[in-house]
Amino acid sequence: MTRPVEVFATAEDLAARAASIVEESVERASEERRVARIALSGGSTPRRAYELLGASGTLAGDRVEIFFADERCVPPSDHASNYRLVAETIGDHGNVRRIRGEIAPDDAADEYEALLRDRFGAGEPAFDLILLGIGADGHTASLFPGELELDERRRWVVATKRPHAWVRRVTLTLPVLNAARQALTLATGAEKAKAVAGILAGGTGPAARVLGARLLLDEAAAGAGTPPPKRSARPPSDELLDLSTESDAE
Ligand code: 6PG
């Protein structure tokens, strides 16, 4: 499988590119299917892209529904809440479908799964776009290395069995992440370089198992470990780099 990778000189360039990919996806999907459905992640990396999306107002209308790739089991007002991040940056214009972190984790997962099954019906949960991050340990959404949730095949949404950084989480599962029409993974900073190298080398960590995800990286995240993106002649930031890995072709 070919992994599209783009490398940016600055975090601002990366954020602008991420915002424009989200906007293009929403434009196209809302024209083709009336309503675009996207799922967003939390963390610090996407904040600037969300601020740009908030400023442009593209996600404010009823032609888009905003879901979450994951949530910490905290109230929506908590600083750790992914809903709070989105509400503060993009804004909640009545089209944000949050995971209720304030109720029991398993109930929140059941409730969100029911919501997704209502939206996607019996078919695949094909989000138009899912925006993801990567942890230094290779986790993505709230799918952590070595955890049972990673092997879930039937359910679309689960609660993590264990807390991660002090709190349990609710997360979309790999079948949902892999069913998206487009998955976009953002990573910045040298602390992500090893996890990124693992993906590019065809690793088996959680983020590597989102097979079609397009990677948007800054140079620090792209620059260490096994062969980084080919950039003998560095292309313009909006040009894709094709990276084929042996394991991806399995
Ligand atoms: C979250 C996530 C999580 C995140 C990574 C990267 O809500 O925290 O969905 O998977 O994307 O941990 O987080 P940073 O962007 O903060 O590095």
Residues whose N, C-alpha, C, O or C-beta is under 5 A from the ligand:
A	BS01	6PG	S41 G42 G43 S44 T45 P46 D70 N82 L132 G133 I134 G135 H139 T140 A141 S142
